Amino acid sequence: RGAAQGDLGQEVDRLLRERGIPVRVSSIQLVPTEPAGATFGDGQSASQTAARVQAYFEGELNALEKIRVAPAGTGFQRAVWAALREIPVGATTSYGKLAGAIGRPRAVRAVGAANGQNPIALVVPCHRVIGADGTLCGYAGGLWRKQWLLKHEGALLA
């Protein structure tokens, strides 16, 4: 188990370096489904997942959609995270619109909190949520990363 995690982290680090992306993987946690935890499920190997991440950074922007996930969380959090995966590549939405999409239009702050607790950032694309006025806000990985990801996906002009 530890070797697979290390191999995946090293592979993702290598891919990021090759593309000149100024980040590195500090940790990857693969958690068994029992007890409940965030998983890259259904038998997807670390190399398959790494290949999909590589494809995303090489421009196959829909590659991350092929990664099946089962994030652990409350029913509300899982609803928010599922809605995040429905935001198309190259598009953004606001916290308010996301709240409406899950049938809880007054739960804007709770949606923001659930977005911030997303255990599988990038794959569950929380970076696609922006302020109602179009500003970039609220990204745990840093706003410069959010901006880079949105430019990479064509949601922001270069």
C-alpha positions, 0 to 999 in steps of 0.5 A: 500500500505505501509503495503504491502511494509513493509511486503515484506521488512520484509519478504525478510529481514527474508529470508536473515537473515535465510540464513546468507546473510549479507544484509538487505532491506533498502527500496522497492518501489512498483510503480503503473503502472500509471504513469509509474514506475517499477512494479512487474506486472500482479497481483503478490502479495508481498508474491508470489514475496517474495516466489520466492526470497526465492526460489532463495536464497534456490537454485532454481536459475531460480525462479526469471525468474518467476517474471514479471517486467515492468521497466520504462525507455527509449527504450534503457534502456528497451532493455538493461534490457530485454537483461539482463534477457536473460543471463542464470543463471550461465553465465556472459557476457561483456558490449560489448557483451551485446551491440552487443546483442541489436544491438548497438555494439558501445554503450558499455558505454551507455549499462554500464550506463543503466545497472547501472540504472537498477531499479530492481536489482537481478530480472533484473540480472545486476550482470551477466555483467562483464568486457571484461577481466573477472574482476568484475566491476560496481555493485551499490550493491558492488562488494562483493555482485556481487561476492556472487551472481555469486558464488551462481549461479555457474558462479564463482568458490567458 
